[in-house]
Amino acid sequence: MGKALGLFFFLFLFVLPVTIIVLFIKFLSKKTKQRRASSWKGKLVNKDHTEYEDDDSSTTQDLYTLYFETDKGEEIKLNVLKNIYDEFKVGDKAEKETGQLNPKKIH
């Protein structure tokens, strides 16, 4: 019974967390590949900055989101870094090229 219990704890404390981490990394990798593979032109229709408290510390986290409408009428929601968020104003035209992670402002 002791070996079975030890094996259970090993699986629960090591294998399960490692499996969850690997699956999360695969999910992020897939989303990044999909984002890089897309290409479109459109305009920025909305921006959102959300500040939320981190449960594990006394600091706050920021989430910067840009909302685009493509020339084909599709809605695109992108979470971006602050510098990219600051670069765009509502109404700006943008182009997202295949292979790039983020759109660039066009004139």
Jmol script that loads the backbone (N, CA, C; Angstrom):
load data "model"
ATOM      1  N   MET A   1       0.828  -1.197   0.000  1.00  0.00           N
ATOM      2  CA  MET A   1       0.000   0.000   0.000  1.00  0.00           C
ATOM      3  C   MET A   1       0.866   1.253   0.000  1.00  0.00           C
ATOM      4  N   GLY A   2       2.023   1.204   0.643  1.00  0.00           N
ATOM      5  CA  GLY A   2       2.901   2.362   0.741  1.00  0.00           C
ATOM      6  C   GLY A   2       3.476   2.777  -0.604  1.00  0.00           C
ATOM      7  N   LYS A   3       3.851   1.774  -1.443  1.00  0.00           N
ATOM      8  CA  LYS A   3       4.383   2.093  -2.770  1.00  0.00           C
ATOM      9  C   LYS A   3       3.310   2.704  -3.658  1.00  0.00           C
ATOM     10  N   ALA A   4       2.104   2.193  -3.574  1.00  0.00           N
ATOM     11  CA  ALA A   4       1.000   2.729  -4.384  1.00  0.00           C
ATOM     12  C   ALA A   4       0.702   4.168  -3.990  1.00  0.00           C
ATOM     13  N   LEU A   5       0.724   4.431  -2.701  1.00  0.00           N
ATOM     14  CA  LEU A   5       0.479   5.792  -2.220  1.00  0.00           C
ATOM     15  C   LEU A   5       1.598   6.724  -2.667  1.00  0.00           C
ATOM     16  N   GLY A   6       2.830   6.244  -2.604  1.00  0.00           N
ATOM     17  CA  GLY A   6       3.972   7.039  -3.057  1.00  0.00           C
ATOM     18  C   GLY A   6       3.893   7.330  -4.548  1.00  0.00           C
ATOM     19  N   LEU A   7       3.498   6.340  -5.328  1.00  0.00           N
ATOM     20  CA  LEU A   7       3.338   6.537  -6.766  1.00  0.00           C
ATOM     21  C   LEU A   7       2.243   7.547  -7.058  1.00  0.00           C
ATOM     22  N   PHE A   8       1.152   7.462  -6.325  1.00  0.00           N
ATOM     23  CA  PHE A   8       0.054   8.415  -6.491  1.00  0.00           C
ATOM     24  C   PHE A   8       0.535   9.843  -6.225  1.00  0.00           C
ATOM     25  N   PHE A   9       1.252  10.045  -5.121  1.00  0.00           N
ATOM     26  CA  PHE A   9       1.748  11.380  -4.807  1.00  0.00           C
ATOM     27  C   PHE A   9       2.738  11.877  -5.860  1.00  0.00           C
ATOM     28  N   PHE A  10       3.587  10.968  -6.371  1.00  0.00           N
ATOM     29  CA  PHE A  10       4.518  11.347  -7.431  1.00  0.00           C
ATOM     30  C   PHE A  10       3.754  11.818  -8.661  1.00  0.00           C
ATOM     31  N   LEU A  11       2.748  11.043  -9.051  1.00  0.00           N
ATOM     32  CA  LEU A  11       1.948  11.427 -10.217  1.00  0.00           C
ATOM     33  C   LEU A  11       1.222  12.737  -9.980  1.00  0.00           C
ATOM     34  N   PHE A  12       0.667  12.891  -8.823  1.00  0.00           N
ATOM     35  CA  PHE A  12      -0.115  14.080  -8.509  1.00  0.00           C
ATOM     36  C   PHE A  12       0.762  15.324  -8.385  1.00  0.00           C
ATOM     37  N   LEU A  13       1.912  15.206  -7.738  1.00  0.00           N
ATOM     38  CA  LEU A  13       2.768  16.363  -7.468  1.00  0.00           C
ATOM     39  C   LEU A  13       3.748  16.682  -8.589  1.00  0.00           C
ATOM     40  N   PHE A  14       4.054  15.744  -9.451  1.00  0.00           N
ATOM     41  CA  PHE A  14       5.031  16.002 -10.504  1.00  0.00           C
ATOM     42  C   PHE A  14       4.442  15.886 -11.903  1.00  0.00           C
ATOM     43  N   VAL A  15       3.882  14.771 -12.234  1.00  0.00           N
ATOM     44  CA  VAL A  15       3.426  14.513 -13.598  1.00  0.00           C
ATOM     45  C   VAL A  15       2.259  15.430 -13.973  1.00  0.00           C
ATOM     46  N   LEU A  16       1.290  15.572 -13.112  1.00  0.00           N
ATOM     47  CA  LEU A  16       0.131  16.404 -13.425  1.00  0.00           C
ATOM     48  C   LEU A  16       0.519  17.865 -13.667  1.00  0.00           C
ATOM     49  N   PRO A  17       1.281  18.511 -12.774  1.00  0.00           N
ATOM     50  CA  PRO A  17       1.675  19.906 -13.055  1.00  0.00           C
ATOM     51  C   PRO A  17       2.519  20.046 -14.325  1.00  0.00           C
ATOM     52  N   VAL A  18       3.428  19.110 -14.568  1.00  0.00           N
ATOM     53  CA  VAL A  18       4.258  19.172 -15.776  1.00  0.00           C
ATOM     54  C   VAL A  18       3.379  19.040 -17.011  1.00  0.00           C
ATOM     55  N   THR A  19       2.404  18.149 -16.970  1.00  0.00           N
ATOM     56  CA  THR A  19       1.481  17.971 -18.092  1.00  0.00           C
ATOM     57  C   THR A  19       0.686  19.245 -18.348  1.00  0.00           C
ATOM     58  N   ILE A  20       0.204  19.866 -17.307  1.00  0.00           N
ATOM     59  CA  ILE A  20      -0.555  21.114 -17.447  1.00  0.00           C
ATOM     60  C   ILE A  20       0.319  22.202 -18.054  1.00  0.00           C
ATOM     61  N   ILE A  21       1.548  22.320 -17.607  1.00  0.00           N
ATOM     62  CA  ILE A  21       2.471  23.335 -18.137  1.00  0.00           C
ATOM     63  C   ILE A  21       2.754  23.080 -19.617  1.00  0.00           C
ATOM     64  N   VAL A  22       3.012  21.832 -19.981  1.00  0.00           N
ATOM     65  CA  VAL A  22       3.291  21.488 -21.388  1.00  0.00           C
ATOM     66  C   VAL A  22       2.092  21.813 -22.267  1.00  0.00           C
ATOM     67  N   LEU A  23       0.888  21.467 -21.819  1.00  0.00           N
ATOM     68  CA  LEU A  23      -0.313  21.765 -22.596  1.00  0.00           C
ATOM     69  C   LEU A  23      -0.527  23.268 -22.750  1.00  0.00           C
ATOM     70  N   PHE A  24      -0.242  24.034 -21.706  1.00  0.00           N
ATOM     71  CA  PHE A  24      -0.376  25.490 -21.766  1.00  0.00           C
ATOM     72  C   PHE A  24       0.624  26.078 -22.766  1.00  0.00           C
ATOM     73  N   ILE A  25       1.846  25.595 -22.750  1.00  0.00           N
ATOM     74  CA  ILE A  25       2.866  26.078 -23.689  1.00  0.00           C
ATOM     75  C   ILE A  25       2.462  25.741 -25.129  1.00  0.00           C
ATOM     76  N   LYS A  26       1.924  24.549 -25.351  1.00  0.00           N
ATOM     77  CA  LYS A  26       1.459  24.179 -26.686  1.00  0.00           C
ATOM     78  C   LYS A  26       0.316  25.086 -27.139  1.00  0.00           C
ATOM     79  N   PHE A  27      -0.595  25.399 -26.228  1.00  0.00           N
ATOM     80  CA  PHE A  27      -1.708  26.289 -26.538  1.00  0.00           C
ATOM     81  C   PHE A  27      -1.196  27.672 -26.949  1.00  0.00           C
ATOM     82  N   LEU A  28      -0.261  28.231 -26.173  1.00  0.00           N
ATOM     83  CA  LEU A  28       0.298  29.540 -26.502  1.00  0.00           C
ATOM     84  C   LEU A  28       1.044  29.510 -27.834  1.00  0.00           C
ATOM     85  N   SER A  29       1.767  28.437 -28.074  1.00  0.00           N
ATOM     86  CA  SER A  29       2.507  28.313 -29.326  1.00  0.00           C
ATOM     87  C   SER A  29       1.551  28.276 -30.516  1.00  0.00           C
ATOM     88  N   LYS A  30       0.453  27.542 -30.382  1.00  0.00           N
ATOM     89  CA  LYS A  30      -0.533  27.455 -31.457  1.00  0.00           C
ATOM     90  C   LYS A  30      -1.153  28.821 -31.724  1.00  0.00           C
ATOM     91  N   LYS A  31      -1.505  29.549 -30.660  1.00  0.00           N
ATOM     92  CA  LYS A  31      -2.108  30.873 -30.819  1.00  0.00           C
ATOM     93  C   LYS A  31      -1.119  31.845 -31.475  1.00  0.00           C
ATOM     94  N   THR A  32       0.149  31.772 -31.094  1.00  0.00           N
ATOM     95  CA  THR A  32       1.157  32.643 -31.689  1.00  0.00           C
ATOM     96  C   THR A  32       1.340  32.321 -33.166  1.00  0.00           C
ATOM     97  N   LYS A  33       1.361  31.042 -33.527  1.00  0.00           N
ATOM     98  CA  LYS A  33       1.494  30.649 -34.938  1.00  0.00           C
ATOM     99  C   LYS A  33       0.307  31.151 -35.750  1.00  0.00           C
ATOM    100  N   GLN A  34      -0.895  31.023 -35.192  1.00  0.00           N
ATOM    101  CA  GLN A  34      -2.086  31.497 -35.889  1.00  0.00           C
ATOM    102  C   GLN A  34      -2.020  33.012 -36.083  1.00  0.00           C
ATOM    103  N   ARG A  35      -1.576  33.718 -35.054  1.00  0.00           N
ATOM    104  CA  ARG A  35      -1.489  35.175 -35.144  1.00  0.00           C
ATOM    105  C   ARG A  35      -0.466  35.587 -36.194  1.00  0.00           C
ATOM    106  N   ARG A  36       0.683  34.919 -36.219  1.00  0.00           N
ATOM    107  CA  ARG A  36       1.712  35.237 -37.210  1.00  0.00           C
ATOM    108  C   ARG A  36       1.258  34.899 -38.630  1.00  0.00           C
ATOM    109  N   ALA A  37       0.446  33.870 -38.783  1.00  0.00           N
ATOM    110  CA  ALA A  37       0.010  33.428 -40.109  1.00  0.00           C
ATOM    111  C   ALA A  37      -1.037  34.357 -40.726  1.00  0.00           C
ATOM    112  N   SER A  38      -1.711  35.124 -39.914  1.00  0.00           N
ATOM    113  CA  SER A  38      -2.783  35.975 -40.440  1.00  0.00           C
ATOM    114  C   SER A  38      -2.217  37.216 -41.134  1.00  0.00           C
ATOM    115  N   SER A  39      -3.016  37.731 -42.058  1.00  0.00           N
ATOM    116  CA  SER A  39      -2.679  39.012 -42.692  1.00  0.00           C
ATOM    117  C   SER A  39      -3.987  39.729 -42.988  1.00  0.00           C
ATOM    118  N   TRP A  40      -3.987  41.024 -42.789  1.00  0.00           N
ATOM    119  CA  TRP A  40      -5.186  41.818 -43.008  1.00  0.00           C
ATOM    120  C   TRP A  40      -4.845  43.299 -43.026  1.00  0.00           C
ATOM    121  N   LYS A  41      -5.769  44.083 -43.531  1.00  0.00           N
ATOM    122  CA  LYS A  41      -5.715  45.544 -43.461  1.00  0.00           C
ATOM    123  C   LYS A  41      -7.023  46.002 -42.847  1.00  0.00           C
ATOM    124  N   GLY A  42      -6.952  47.066 -42.079  1.00  0.00           N
ATOM    125  CA  GLY A  42      -8.162  47.568 -41.449  1.00  0.00           C
ATOM    126  C   GLY A  42      -7.896  48.841 -40.684  1.00  0.00           C
ATOM    127  N   LYS A  43      -8.828  49.147 -39.766  1.00  0.00           N
ATOM    128  CA  LYS A  43      -8.656  50.348 -38.946  1.00  0.00           C
ATOM    129  C   LYS A  43      -8.965  50.023 -37.494  1.00  0.00           C
ATOM    130  N   LEU A  44      -8.356  50.787 -36.611  1.00  0.00           N
ATOM    131  CA  LEU A  44      -8.570  50.616 -35.177  1.00  0.00           C
ATOM    132  C   LEU A  44      -9.906  51.239 -34.807  1.00  0.00           C
ATOM    133  N   VAL A  45     -10.782  50.446 -34.200  1.00  0.00           N
ATOM    134  CA  VAL A  45     -12.104  50.949 -33.831  1.00  0.00           C
ATOM    135  C   VAL A  45     -12.258  51.160 -32.333  1.00  0.00           C
ATOM    136  N   ASN A  46     -11.369  50.555 -31.519  1.00  0.00           N
ATOM    137  CA  ASN A  46     -11.460  50.745 -30.072  1.00  0.00           C
ATOM    138  C   ASN A  46     -10.154  50.307 -29.416  1.00  0.00           C
ATOM    139  N   LYS A  47      -9.894  50.857 -28.236  1.00  0.00           N
ATOM    140  CA  LYS A  47      -8.742  50.500 -27.426  1.00  0.00           C
ATOM    141  C   LYS A  47      -9.235  50.256 -26.009  1.00  0.00           C
ATOM    142  N   ASP A  48      -8.571  49.356 -25.298  1.00  0.00           N
ATOM    143  CA  ASP A  48      -8.953  49.095 -23.913  1.00  0.00           C
ATOM    144  C   ASP A  48      -7.708  48.840 -23.080  1.00  0.00           C
ATOM    145  N   HIS A  49      -7.616  49.547 -21.963  1.00  0.00           N
ATOM    146  CA  HIS A  49      -6.541  49.322 -20.997  1.00  0.00           C
ATOM    147  C   HIS A  49      -7.191  48.881 -19.697  1.00  0.00           C
ATOM    148  N   THR A  50      -6.873  47.667 -19.266  1.00  0.00           N
ATOM    149  CA  THR A  50      -7.426  47.133 -18.028  1.00  0.00           C
ATOM    150  C   THR A  50      -6.299  46.962 -17.032  1.00  0.00           C
ATOM    151  N   GLU A  51      -6.517  47.486 -15.838  1.00  0.00           N
ATOM    152  CA  GLU A  51      -5.546  47.327 -14.762  1.00  0.00           C
ATOM    153  C   GLU A  51      -6.194  46.446 -13.700  1.00  0.00           C
ATOM    154  N   TYR A  52      -5.507  45.403 -13.319  1.00  0.00           N
ATOM    155  CA  TYR A  52      -6.074  44.501 -12.319  1.00  0.00           C
ATOM    156  C   TYR A  52      -5.012  44.130 -11.296  1.00  0.00           C
ATOM    157  N   GLU A  53      -5.480  43.787 -10.108  1.00  0.00           N
ATOM    158  CA  GLU A  53      -4.566  43.423  -9.032  1.00  0.00           C
ATOM    159  C   GLU A  53      -4.145  41.970  -9.172  1.00  0.00           C
ATOM    160  N   ASP A  54      -2.873  41.743  -8.934  1.00  0.00           N
ATOM    161  CA  ASP A  54      -2.331  40.394  -8.942  1.00  0.00           C
ATOM    162  C   ASP A  54      -2.641  39.767  -7.587  1.00  0.00           C
ATOM    163  N   ASP A  55      -3.292  38.614  -7.590  1.00  0.00           N
ATOM    164  CA  ASP A  55      -3.676  37.957  -6.338  1.00  0.00           C
ATOM    165  C   ASP A  55      -2.480  37.537  -5.498  1.00  0.00           C
ATOM    166  N   ASP A  56      -1.338  37.307  -6.147  1.00  0.00           N
ATOM    167  CA  ASP A  56      -0.168  36.804  -5.437  1.00  0.00           C
ATOM    168  C   ASP A  56       0.757  37.898  -4.904  1.00  0.00           C
ATOM    169  N   SER A  57       0.478  39.161  -5.229  1.00  0.00           N
ATOM    170  CA  SER A  57       1.348  40.237  -4.740  1.00  0.00           C
ATOM    171  C   SER A  57       0.540  41.525  -4.625  1.00  0.00           C
ATOM    172  N   SER A  58       1.207  42.558  -4.196  1.00  0.00           N
ATOM    173  CA  SER A  58       0.522  43.839  -4.022  1.00  0.00           C
ATOM    174  C   SER A  58       0.608  44.703  -5.287  1.00  0.00           C
ATOM    175  N   THR A  59       1.193  44.185  -6.340  1.00  0.00           N
ATOM    176  CA  THR A  59       1.332  44.960  -7.574  1.00  0.00           C
ATOM    177  C   THR A  59       0.106  44.781  -8.468  1.00  0.00           C
ATOM    178  N   THR A  60      -0.009  45.668  -9.424  1.00  0.00           N
ATOM    179  CA  THR A  60      -1.091  45.560 -10.399  1.00  0.00           C
ATOM    180  C   THR A  60      -0.507  45.158 -11.754  1.00  0.00           C
ATOM    181  N   GLN A  61      -1.333  44.561 -12.576  1.00  0.00           N
ATOM    182  CA  GLN A  61      -0.953  44.154 -13.923  1.00  0.00           C
ATOM    183  C   GLN A  61      -1.781  44.953 -14.921  1.00  0.00           C
ATOM    184  N   ASP A  62      -1.216  45.196 -16.086  1.00  0.00           N
ATOM    185  CA  ASP A  62      -1.904  45.934 -17.134  1.00  0.00           C
ATOM    186  C   ASP A  62      -2.141  45.032 -18.327  1.00  0.00           C
ATOM    187  N   LEU A  63      -3.311  45.167 -18.928  1.00  0.00           N
ATOM    188  CA  LEU A  63      -3.652  44.443 -20.145  1.00  0.00           C
ATOM    189  C   LEU A  63      -4.059  45.481 -21.182  1.00  0.00           C
ATOM    190  N   TYR A  64      -3.349  45.510 -22.313  1.00  0.00           N
ATOM    191  CA  TYR A  64      -3.607  46.474 -23.379  1.00  0.00           C
ATOM    192  C   TYR A  64      -4.208  45.731 -24.569  1.00  0.00           C
ATOM    193  N   THR A  65      -5.395  46.146 -24.995  1.00  0.00           N
ATOM    194  CA  THR A  65      -6.103  45.465 -26.072  1.00  0.00           C
ATOM    195  C   THR A  65      -6.484  46.458 -27.158  1.00  0.00           C
ATOM    196  N   LEU A  66      -6.233  46.062 -28.407  1.00  0.00           N
ATOM    197  CA  LEU A  66      -6.638  46.847 -29.572  1.00  0.00           C
ATOM    198  C   LEU A  66      -7.703  46.071 -30.333  1.00  0.00           C
ATOM    199  N   TYR A  67      -8.726  46.798 -30.805  1.00  0.00           N
ATOM    200  CA  TYR A  67      -9.817  46.198 -31.563  1.00  0.00           C
ATOM    201  C   TYR A  67      -9.820  46.787 -32.970  1.00  0.00           C
ATOM    202  N   PHE A  68      -9.635  45.928 -33.959  1.00  0.00           N
ATOM    203  CA  PHE A  68      -9.583  46.357 -35.351  1.00  0.00           C
ATOM    204  C   PHE A  68     -10.790  45.825 -36.100  1.00  0.00           C
ATOM    205  N   GLU A  69     -11.188  46.561 -37.138  1.00  0.00           N
ATOM    206  CA  GLU A  69     -12.146  46.059 -38.112  1.00  0.00           C
ATOM    207  C   GLU A  69     -11.410  46.000 -39.434  1.00  0.00           C
ATOM    208  N   THR A  70     -11.367  44.809 -40.030  1.00  0.00           N
ATOM    209  CA  THR A  70     -10.628  44.647 -41.272  1.00  0.00           C
ATOM    210  C   THR A  70     -11.428  45.206 -42.436  1.00  0.00           C
ATOM    211  N   ASP A  71     -10.748  45.377 -43.564  1.00  0.00           N
ATOM    212  CA  ASP A  71     -11.412  45.842 -44.780  1.00  0.00           C
ATOM    213  C   ASP A  71     -12.482  44.853 -45.244  1.00  0.00           C
ATOM    214  N   LYS A  72     -12.389  43.600 -44.786  1.00  0.00           N
ATOM    215  CA  LYS A  72     -13.379  42.577 -45.134  1.00  0.00           C
ATOM    216  C   LYS A  72     -14.511  42.504 -44.106  1.00  0.00           C
ATOM    217  N   GLY A  73     -14.487  43.395 -43.105  1.00  0.00           N
ATOM    218  CA  GLY A  73     -15.552  43.441 -42.112  1.00  0.00           C
ATOM    219  C   GLY A  73     -15.358  42.535 -40.905  1.00  0.00           C
ATOM    220  N   GLU A  74     -14.215  41.880 -40.798  1.00  0.00           N
ATOM    221  CA  GLU A  74     -13.943  41.008 -39.657  1.00  0.00           C
ATOM    222  C   GLU A  74     -13.492  41.837 -38.463  1.00  0.00           C
ATOM    223  N   GLU A  75     -13.790  41.358 -37.266  1.00  0.00           N
ATOM    224  CA  GLU A  75     -13.326  42.013 -36.041  1.00  0.00           C
ATOM    225  C   GLU A  75     -12.113  41.260 -35.528  1.00  0.00           C
ATOM    226  N   ILE A  76     -11.061  42.013 -35.213  1.00  0.00           N
ATOM    227  CA  ILE A  76      -9.814  41.440 -34.706  1.00  0.00           C
ATOM    228  C   ILE A  76      -9.533  42.057 -33.341  1.00  0.00           C
ATOM    229  N   LYS A  77      -9.288  41.195 -32.358  1.00  0.00           N
ATOM    230  CA  LYS A  77      -8.937  41.641 -31.003  1.00  0.00           C
ATOM    231  C   LYS A  77      -7.512  41.184 -30.722  1.00  0.00           C
ATOM    232  N   LEU A  78      -6.621  42.137 -30.399  1.00  0.00           N
ATOM    233  CA  LEU A  78      -5.219  41.802 -30.134  1.00  0.00           C
ATOM    234  C   LEU A  78      -4.786  42.351 -28.793  1.00  0.00           C
ATOM    235  N   ASN A  79      -4.215  41.499 -27.958  1.00  0.00           N
ATOM    236  CA  ASN A  79      -3.551  41.954 -26.745  1.00  0.00           C
ATOM    237  C   ASN A  79      -2.115  42.291 -27.140  1.00  0.00           C
ATOM    238  N   VAL A  80      -1.681  43.495 -26.777  1.00  0.00           N
ATOM    239  CA  VAL A  80      -0.384  43.991 -27.220  1.00  0.00           C
ATOM    240  C   VAL A  80       0.390  44.600 -26.054  1.00  0.00           C
ATOM    241  N   LEU A  81       1.657  44.868 -26.304  1.00  0.00           N
ATOM    242  CA  LEU A  81       2.482  45.572 -25.323  1.00  0.00           C
ATOM    243  C   LEU A  81       2.107  47.057 -25.304  1.00  0.00           C
ATOM    244  N   LYS A  82       2.474  47.723 -24.213  1.00  0.00           N
ATOM    245  CA  LYS A  82       2.110  49.122 -24.018  1.00  0.00           C
ATOM    246  C   LYS A  82       2.610  50.019 -25.150  1.00  0.00           C
ATOM    247  N   ASN A  83       3.827  49.799 -25.621  1.00  0.00           N
ATOM    248  CA  ASN A  83       4.370  50.682 -26.665  1.00  0.00           C
ATOM    249  C   ASN A  83       3.556  50.589 -27.960  1.00  0.00           C
ATOM    250  N   ILE A  84       3.055  49.412 -28.287  1.00  0.00           N
ATOM    251  CA  ILE A  84       2.219  49.256 -29.477  1.00  0.00           C
ATOM    252  C   ILE A  84       0.856  49.886 -29.229  1.00  0.00           C
ATOM    253  N   TYR A  85       0.322  49.690 -28.044  1.00  0.00           N
ATOM    254  CA  TYR A  85      -0.960  50.290 -27.654  1.00  0.00           C
ATOM    255  C   TYR A  85      -0.889  51.814 -27.779  1.00  0.00           C
ATOM    256  N   ASP A  86       0.192  52.403 -27.288  1.00  0.00           N
ATOM    257  CA  ASP A  86       0.358  53.868 -27.319  1.00  0.00           C
ATOM    258  C   ASP A  86       0.547  54.399 -28.737  1.00  0.00           C
ATOM    259  N   GLU A  87       1.058  53.577 -29.631  1.00  0.00           N
ATOM    260  CA  GLU A  87       1.322  53.994 -31.004  1.00  0.00           C
ATOM    261  C   GLU A  87       0.033  54.258 -31.791  1.00  0.00           C
ATOM    262  N   PHE A  88      -1.032  53.552 -31.451  1.00  0.00           N
ATOM    263  CA  PHE A  88      -2.279  53.635 -32.209  1.00  0.00           C
ATOM    264  C   PHE A  88      -3.307  54.542 -31.546  1.00  0.00           C
ATOM    265  N   LYS A  89      -4.068  55.248 -32.405  1.00  0.00           N
ATOM    266  CA  LYS A  89      -5.226  56.034 -31.986  1.00  0.00           C
ATOM    267  C   LYS A  89      -6.437  55.493 -32.744  1.00  0.00           C
ATOM    268  N   VAL A  90      -7.608  55.567 -32.112  1.00  0.00           N
ATOM    269  CA  VAL A  90      -8.827  55.100 -32.768  1.00  0.00           C
ATOM    270  C   VAL A  90      -8.963  55.812 -34.109  1.00  0.00           C
ATOM    271  N   GLY A  91      -9.245  55.042 -35.156  1.00  0.00           N
ATOM    272  CA  GLY A  91      -9.363  55.568 -36.510  1.00  0.00           C
ATOM    273  C   GLY A  91      -8.122  55.348 -37.349  1.00  0.00           C
ATOM    274  N   ASP A  92      -6.984  55.021 -36.712  1.00  0.00           N
ATOM    275  CA  ASP A  92      -5.753  54.761 -37.464  1.00  0.00           C
ATOM    276  C   ASP A  92      -5.916  53.527 -38.340  1.00  0.00           C
ATOM    277  N   LYS A  93      -5.323  53.604 -39.528  1.00  0.00           N
ATOM    278  CA  LYS A  93      -5.312  52.448 -40.419  1.00  0.00           C
ATOM    279  C   LYS A  93      -4.099  51.589 -40.082  1.00  0.00           C
ATOM    280  N   ALA A  94      -4.277  50.270 -40.239  1.00  0.00           N
ATOM    281  CA  ALA A  94      -3.217  49.339 -39.878  1.00  0.00           C
ATOM    282  C   ALA A  94      -3.139  48.212 -40.889  1.00  0.00           C
ATOM    283  N   GLU A  95      -1.965  47.598 -40.932  1.00  0.00           N
ATOM    284  CA  GLU A  95      -1.756  46.432 -41.771  1.00  0.00           C
ATOM    285  C   GLU A  95      -1.015  45.390 -40.952  1.00  0.00           C
ATOM    286  N   LYS A  96      -1.526  44.178 -40.963  1.00  0.00           N
ATOM    287  CA  LYS A  96      -0.880  43.050 -40.300  1.00  0.00           C
ATOM    288  C   LYS A  96      -0.412  42.107 -41.399  1.00  0.00           C
ATOM    289  N   GLU A  97       0.909  41.960 -41.535  1.00  0.00           N
ATOM    290  CA  GLU A  97       1.487  41.123 -42.582  1.00  0.00           C
ATOM    291  C   GLU A  97       1.760  39.717 -42.060  1.00  0.00           C
ATOM    292  N   THR A  98       1.670  38.743 -42.947  1.00  0.00           N
ATOM    293  CA  THR A  98       1.990  37.358 -42.591  1.00  0.00           C
ATOM    294  C   THR A  98       3.421  37.297 -42.066  1.00  0.00           C
ATOM    295  N   GLY A  99       3.622  36.574 -40.979  1.00  0.00           N
ATOM    296  CA  GLY A  99       4.947  36.429 -40.381  1.00  0.00           C
ATOM    297  C   GLY A  99       5.220  37.415 -39.268  1.00  0.00           C
ATOM    298  N   GLN A 100       4.455  38.495 -39.217  1.00  0.00           N
ATOM    299  CA  GLN A 100       4.615  39.489 -38.166  1.00  0.00           C
ATOM    300  C   GLN A 100       3.639  39.183 -37.035  1.00  0.00           C
ATOM    301  N   LEU A 101       4.028  39.522 -35.804  1.00  0.00           N
ATOM    302  CA  LEU A 101       3.168  39.269 -34.662  1.00  0.00           C
ATOM    303  C   LEU A 101       2.142  40.385 -34.483  1.00  0.00           C
ATOM    304  N   ASN A 102       2.539  41.609 -34.788  1.00  0.00           N
ATOM    305  CA  ASN A 102       1.670  42.771 -34.552  1.00  0.00           C
ATOM    306  C   ASN A 102       1.473  43.576 -35.824  1.00  0.00           C
ATOM    307  N   PRO A 103       0.360  44.305 -35.882  1.00  0.00           N
ATOM    308  CA  PRO A 103       0.136  45.180 -37.050  1.00  0.00           C
ATOM    309  C   PRO A 103       1.012  46.414 -36.965  1.00  0.00           C
ATOM    310  N   LYS A 104       1.153  47.087 -38.104  1.00  0.00           N
ATOM    311  CA  LYS A 104       1.862  48.363 -38.113  1.00  0.00           C
ATOM    312  C   LYS A 104       0.893  49.431 -38.639  1.00  0.00           C
ATOM    313  N   LYS A 105       1.117  50.623 -38.188  1.00  0.00           N
ATOM    314  CA  LYS A 105       0.280  51.747 -38.610  1.00  0.00           C
ATOM    315  C   LYS A 105       0.657  52.121 -40.023  1.00  0.00           C
ATOM    316  N   ILE A 106      -0.354  52.372 -40.867  1.00  0.00           N
ATOM    317  CA  ILE A 106      -0.100  52.799 -42.235  1.00  0.00           C
ATOM    318  C   ILE A 106      -0.816  54.132 -42.471  1.00  0.00           C
ATOM    319  N   HIS A 107      -0.363  54.846 -43.478  1.00  0.00           N
ATOM    320  CA  HIS A 107      -0.953  56.166 -43.752  1.00  0.00           C
ATOM    321  C   HIS A 107      -1.722  56.162 -45.048  1.00  0.00           C
TER     322      HIS A 107
END
end "model"
wireframe off; spacefill off
backbone 0.3
color backbone group
